Amino acid sequence: MNLPRLLLSACAGLLVGFTLSTSAADWPGWRGPDHNGISTESGWTTDWPKAGPKQLWRASVGTGFASIAVSGGRAFTTGNEKDTDTLFCLDANTGRVLWKHSYPCPLAPNYYEGGTSATPTVSGSDVFHLGKRGQLFCLDAASGKLVWELNLVEELGVEVNEWGFASSPVIEGNLLLLNVGTAGTAVHRTTGKVVWTSGKEATGYSSMVPFTADGVRYVAFMAKKALVLVEAKTGKEVARHSWETNYDTNCADPIVSAGQIFISSYTRGGALVSFSAGKLTSGWKNETMHNHINSSVLLKGRLYGINGKAGKPGDLRCVDFKTGEVKWVQPGIGIGSLIAADGKLIVLSEKGELIIALAAADVFKPLARAQVLGGKCWTAPTLANGKIYCRNSRGDLVCLDVSSKLLN
């Protein structure tokens, strides 16, 4: 019997088993690959040192609230400095600037710091970005070379929202879908040519959320005063559910699940509506969840989100998706944000504390927490390939190592 060889084979088998249970994933745009704030990544660790996870690198990207897209070893985000917006492409492992693309745009502070809002979207070899004043760009993701550009305000005559466009571009086949105009706009992703548009009125601040019903592809989004559903391919408006808010602040993306759609705003609360046979029907409506800037995530029939009712301190809470009943509340988070992965919540508080908690049904169950940033942190974190990226409003961006040993 060759004992060393048997031991080596056994160790190799264990290594394969652990490797198969570890899954890394890119995060190519706002709310991740499935537009729901949930990553498929697993195997990342919450076993942090007392000081928190290791900071791999830090960068300064200018004032703004855009999140971080990660694809192909590159990290993309935007910020504003001296009335100039810049799209940054950074090496995801080192933070080194690989290229950047700048264009004139006012900082436009208005009850907040101002700066950029929409998160870049990476698809194939391209990265797409929408500026607050309707500047739309397609660039080569590797080199930063401009492929095409379009000013939607000049091209379509659309009205700019009070706080500027915040719609992160969404890819649907050959279309680039944008919450611009009365009920959305689509341009061809390879040429920038407008394929369909829906009117010139100002709209809401959410991004498009694609879904399929009865074999048809639709997108749901928050317009100025309503939840709107349109056919993705044609832009034909299918249904509309009135949702008027103070200052027309429909910011959070709708959450679509099995024919039901959750909507929320910080001045009104939340509601569940059903979509069937081309019609929207009202379900529950209450004030148990006020999504301010960021959307909730839906896991196993429960909504986890930041409740940021106007005039009240923000908190993290769990709400039953079907009934709207509050399951638990964790104060002290402020107007923060969250995403989810591997049955866990990845929460960034308004003051820059990173918290990992189980997505539990009955009580808040933190697993790890660390202060990773200062300043105002409204931007949702990103998990990609064993790293968590966090930023604040002034543009401090940190990359944190949460990889398991097998991912290192």
N, C-alpha and C positions, 0 to 999 in steps of 0.2 A: 504493500500500500504506500503510495506517495503522499504522505500527510501534508507537506508544504503545498503541493499542487491542489489538493482538496480544499485546504484552507483558502488558497488564492481564488479558487473557483467560487467558494462560498462568499468571500468578500466581494467578488465581482458581481455576484448575483444580487447581494444586498445593495451595492452601488447602483445597479440598473433599476432596482425597485425604487430607491429614493429618487433617482433621476426622473423616472416616469411620473412620480408624484409631484415633481416640481415643474411649473409651467410659467414661462415668461411671456410677455405680450407687449406689443406697441400700443400706443394711445394716440391715434392719428389726428384727433381733433376734439372739439368741445364735446363733453359728456362721453367720450370714448367711442370705440368702433360700432357700438350698438345704440348710440345716442340716448343712453339711459343712466349714465353715471356709474356703471358697474363694469369692472374689469374681470377678465377670465383668468388673471394671473393668480397663481398659488405658489406655496413654498417660500414666500417671503417671511421674514421673521419679526416678531414683536419682542424678542429677547434682547433688549437694548441695554447698553451700559447706563449707569446712573445719570450721566450727563446727556443721554439721548443718543440717537443713531449718529454714526460718523458722518460728518459733512465732507463730501467729496470735493465740492467746489462751490464758489459763490460768484455771482455776476451782478452787474448793474445794467438794467435795460430801460430805464426811464419810467416816467409816471404812467400808470394805467392799471387796468384790471383784467386784461386778457390772461387766460390760462395758458398752459404749456402743452403743445402737441409734440409727441415723440414718435419718430419713425426712422427706420434704417440707420440707427446710431446717431441721429441728429435731433436736437430739441429746438422748437420754434416758438417764439412769442413776440410781443410787440410792446412798445412804450413810446412816450413822448418827451422830448427835450427841446426847449427853445422853439416851441410851436412847429416842431418837426416830428412826425411819426416815423418810427423805424421798425421794420420787420427783421428780427434777428434769427440767424441760423447758427446754433452752437453745437459743438461736439458734446454729445450726451454724456461722455465719460469724463471729460476734462473741463468743460465750460468754455473752451477756446472758441472765439468768434470765427466761424468759417466764412460767412459772408453776411452782409446786411443790405437792406433796401430802404431808402428814406424818401419821404415826400412831405410837402408842406401841409400842415393841419394844425388849427389852433388847439391849445391845451383845453380851453373851454370849461374851466371849473364852474360848477353850478350846484351849490349845496354839497359838493364833494370835490375831490382833488382834480377831476378831469382826466384827460389822457385817453388811451385806447381802450376799447371795450371788447370787440370780437376776437375770438381765438382763431389762429390760422388753421387751415385744414389741409392735410397731406393725403394725396391719392396718387398711386403710381409714382411717376417721376416728377410730379408737379406739387406745388404748394399754393393755396389760394388764400386771399386775405381781403376782407372788406373793411374800409376805413369809415370813421364816423360821419364823414360828409359824402359818402357814396362812392369813394374811390375803390375800385375793384381791380385786383391784380392776380395774374397767374405767373408764377416764376418757376424756373427749373430748381427742384429741391436740392440738387447736388451743387450747382454752381451759382445760383442766384440770378441767372440770366433771365431778363424779362421776356416772357412768352407773349403775353398780351395784357392790355390794360383798358379799362372802361370807366368813365365817370357816369354813374347811373343818374345822378341829379341832372346833369347836362343832357344825357341821352334820352331820358324818359320824362323829365320835368317833375319828378316826384318830390314831395314835401319831406324835409328832414325832421325826424323826431326831435323833441325838445332837448334830449340828452344825446342826440346823435344815434346813428344806426349801431345796433349791437348784435346783429344776426351773424353767427358764425356760419360760413358756407357749408352746405350739405350736398354730398354727391349722390345722385340718383341716376345710374346708367351714364348717359352722355350729358346729363343736365347738372348744372350747379344751381341749387335752390337757395333763395334768399328771402328773408322777411323784409322786403322793401316794396313800398307801394301799398295800396288799399288792402290787397289780399295776396301779396307775394309776387315774386318775379323769378324767372328761370332764364339762364343763359347757357349756351353750349360750352361745355368745359374745355374744348380744344381751340375754339375760335373767339369766345367771348361775345358772340352774336346773341342778341336777345331772342329767345324762343317764344316765351309768353310773359305777359305782365298783366296787371289787374286794376290799374287805376293809380291816381297820383296822390292820394291822401296819406298823411303820416300814419304809421302803424305802431305796433307794440315793440318790445325789446327782446322777445324770445327768439330762439332759432327754430327751424323747421324740424319736425319729428316724423320720419317716414314710418308707415305701417301698412299692412295688407289686410283687407277685408273683402270677403267674397271674391277673391282672386284679383282684386284691383288694388293698385298702389296709390295710397293717399299720403298727404302730409297734414299734420295738425300743428297749429301755432297760435300764438296770442297776438291778435291785431290790437288796434287802439282801444276798442271797447268791446271785444268779443273773442271767444274761441272760434277759430275758423278752420274748416276742413276743405281741401281742394284736391282734385286729381293731380298727381305728381306730373304725369306726362303732358297734360293739356292746360293745367291751371284753372280748369272749370271749378267754380265754387259749388260744393255739394251741400254743406250745412254750416250753420252759424248759431252760436249760443251766446246771448248777450252777457257781458261781464264787464260792467263799468266800474272804474276805480278812481280814487282821488288822483289827480295829476296824470291820468292815463298811464299809470305805472304797471302795465302788464309785462313783467320781466321774466318770471320763471317759465321754463319750458313745460308744456303739458306732459303728463305721464300716461302712456297708452298701454292697456293690458286687456286682452280678450274682450274687445268690444266696449270697454269702459275707459274713460279718460278723466284723470284728476287734474284740476286747475287750481291755482292759488295765487294770491297777491297779499302784500303786507298791509293794505288798508281795508281789505274785505274778508279775508279768511280763505277757505277752500270749498270745493264742491266736486262731486262725482257726477258725471253725465254718461249716458250710454249712447252708443252709435250702432244703429241697425237700420237696414233697408233705406240708407241714405238720409236718415233723420237722427237728430240729437234729442235725447230725452233726459229731463232733470232727475237726479237722484238726491242723495243727501247734500245739504249745504249748511255749514256752520263756521265757527271761528276757532276751531281747534288747531289749525295750521295756517300760519301766515308766512308764506315764502316771500322773502324780501328781494334779494338779488339772485340767489341760487335755488335750483330745483331740489326737491326731495329725491330719494331713491326708493324703489319698491322691491322688497325682498320677502318672499313667502307670505304674501298677503298683508304686509305691513309697510307703511310709509315711514321712513326715517328722514327727518328734515330739520332745518333751522326755522324755528318759529320767531318771526321778527315783527310782531305787531307794532304799528306806528305808536311812538311814545312809550314803549315798554322795552325793558332789556331783553335781548334775544336769548333763546334757550334751544337746546337739542331735545327733540321729542320723538316718540313713536306713536303712530296713529293707525288704527285699523282701516285698511283700504275700503272695505265694503260698507262699514258703518260710520266712519268718521270719529269713532270713540278713541279718546286718549288712553294709551296704555302706560306710558311713563314719561316723565319730564326731567331733564338734567339742566339746571340753571348754570349761569356763569360762562356761557359760550359766546354771548354777544351775537352780532350779525356775521357769523362765520359761514362755513361751507363744509360740504362733505361729498365723498364718493364711497364706493364699496368694492370689496374684493374678497373672495374666499370666505364668505360668511362674516366678514368684519366690516366695520365702519371706519373710514379714514377721515377724521374730522380736523379741520384747522379753525381754531377759534379766531375771533376778531382781533385778538391781541397777539396772535402768533404761536399759540400752544398747539402742538400736534398731538392728537389723541387717537389711539386705536382702541376700539371697543367691539365686543361681540354684538352682532345684530340680534339681540335677545328680545323676546316678546314681552317679558314681564318687568324687567328692571335694567337700568344702565349698568353695564358690566365692562369697565375699562380694563384693558390688558397692558397698555403702555402709554406713557405721556411724557412730553418734553417740550420746553420752550425753544423754538427753532428760529423765530423771527421777532422783530419788534415792529412798531408802526401799525397801520391799519391793514388787516388781512381779510378782504372780502372775496378774494379769488380762490376758486376751488383747486385743491391740490391735484397732482397727477401721479399715478403709479405706473411705472413702465420698466420692465426688465430689472427688477430688484432695486429700483431707485424711486424715491418720492421727491417730487419737485414742488416747492412752495414759493410764493412771492407775496410781497406787500404792495401797497398802492404807490409807494415812491420808487418801486422797481428793483428792490433787493430780491434776488432770486437765489435760492439755495437748492442744492441737490444732495440728498441724504441716502446713505447706503442702508437698505433694509434687506439685502440679499442674504439667503442662507449660504452656508459654506460652499455648497455645490454650485451656487451661482457666481461665486467670487472667482 
